[in-house]
């Protein structure tokens, strides 16, 4: 078990998404199965992927884009979506979600990818702020 997995588990306990006992059980399962803790928690339905990503985003000081909420309506701004050519956004696995302080906030699964950020800024003609989102939700 890695230190990072224990830290992730503790963040989930701190957010009351997991009990300490459940954390210890799942950490032992991660070790015995050689699977990542997050994968086990999501596969078993113990914690939602979006809850894990929200905790990680907070920890690494990156905005979080809960796209399952956005698909219902108000988190995605049509003006932001139109700011970047859809083919480019699709190719980069990115979803523009809102305009904020002269920047386009773009949901991605890898918010530290500077090359992707540069390409999105070029395509949108303005600064881009990358927000962490579930990879499967960016479509």
C-alpha positions in Angstrom: 0.0 0.0 0.0 1.3 3.4 -0.9 1.4 6.5 1.2 -0.7 8.2 -1.4 -3.5 5.6 -1.1 -3.5 6.0 2.7 -3.7 9.8 2.3 -6.6 9.5 -0.2 -8.4 7.2 2.2 -7.9 9.6 5.0 -9.3 12.5 2.9 -12.4 10.4 2.3 -12.7 9.6 6.0 -12.3 13.3 6.7 -15.1 14.1 4.3 -17.2 11.4 6.0 -17.5 9.3 2.8 -15.8 6.3 4.5 -15.4 5.1 8.0 -11.9 4.4 9.5 -12.8 0.7 9.7 -13.9 0.6 6.1 -10.7 2.4 5.1 -8.6 -0.2 6.8 -10.6 -3.1 5.2 -10.3 -1.6 1.7 -6.6 -0.8 2.1 -6.0 -4.4 3.0 -8.0 -5.5 0.0 -6.0 -3.1 -2.2 -2.8 -4.7 -1.0 -4.0 -8.3 -1.4 -5.5 -7.7 -4.9 -2.7 -5.4 -6.1 -5.4 -2.9 -7.2 -5.6 0.8 -6.5 -7.8 1.8 -3.5 -9.8 4.2 -5.6 -10.6 1.5 -8.2 -11.8 -0.8 -5.4 -14.0 1.8 -3.7 -15.7 2.8 -7.0 -16.1 -0.8 -8.3 -17.8 -1.8 -5.0 -20.0 1.3 -5.0 -18.5 2.4 -1.6 -17.5 5.8 -2.9 -18.5 7.6 -6.1 -15.7 8.4 -8.6 -16.8 12.1 -8.5 -16.4 12.2 -4.7 -12.9 10.8 -5.0 -12.0 13.3 -7.7 -13.4 16.2 -5.6 -11.2 15.2 -2.7 -8.2 14.9 -5.0 -8.9 18.2 -6.7 -9.2 20.0 -3.3 -5.9 18.4 -2.2 -4.0 19.5 -5.3 -5.7 22.9 -5.4 -7.4 22.4 -8.8 -11.0 23.3 -9.6 -13.3 20.3 -9.8 -16.0 20.0 -12.5 -18.8 17.6 -11.4 -20.0 16.9 -14.9 -22.7 14.4 -13.9 -24.4 17.5 -12.4 -23.5 19.6 -15.4 -25.2 17.3 -17.9 -28.5 18.3 -16.2 -28.1 21.9 -17.2 -26.7 24.8 -15.4 -22.9 24.1 -15.0 -22.2 24.2 -18.7 -22.3 27.6 -20.4 -23.2 27.5 -24.1 -21.0 30.5 -24.7 -18.0 28.6 -23.2 -18.8 25.6 -25.3 -18.8 27.7 -28.4 -15.5 29.4 -27.6 -13.5 26.3 -28.6 -14.1 24.3 -31.8 -15.9 21.1 -30.8 -13.6 18.9 -33.0 -10.5 20.3 -31.2 -12.1 19.9 -27.8 -13.1 16.3 -28.6 -9.7 15.5 -29.9 -8.2 16.8 -26.7 -10.8 15.1 -24.5 -11.8 18.4 -23.1 -15.1 20.1 -22.4 -15.4 23.9 -22.0 -17.9 24.5 -19.2 -17.9 28.2 -18.3 -16.3 31.6 -18.8 -14.7 33.1 -15.7 -12.7 36.2 -15.2 -11.6 36.4 -18.8 -10.7 32.7 -19.0 -12.4 29.6 -20.3 -12.8 26.9 -17.7 -12.3 23.6 -19.4 -13.0 20.2 -17.8 -10.3 17.6 -18.4 -9.1 14.4 -16.8 -5.5 15.6 -16.6 -5.4 19.2 -15.3 -1.6 19.3 -15.3 -1.2 18.7 -19.0 0.4 22.0 -20.1 0.5 21.1 -23.8 -3.2 20.5 -23.8 -3.7 23.8 -22.0 -1.7 25.6 -24.6 -3.6 24.0 -27.5 -6.9 24.9 -25.9 -5.8 28.5 -25.3 -4.7 28.8 -28.9 -8.0 27.3 -30.1 -10.1 29.6 -27.8 -8.1 32.7 -28.2 -8.1 33.4 -24.5 -6.5 32.0 -21.2 -7.7 28.6 -20.1 -8.2 27.3 -16.6 -8.2 23.5 -16.4 -10.6 21.8 -14.0 -10.5 18.1 -13.0 -13.4 15.9 -14.2 -14.1 12.2 -14.6 -12.6 11.0 -17.8 -15.7 9.2 -18.9 -17.9 12.2 -18.3 -16.1 14.4 -20.8 -17.9 13.7 -24.1 
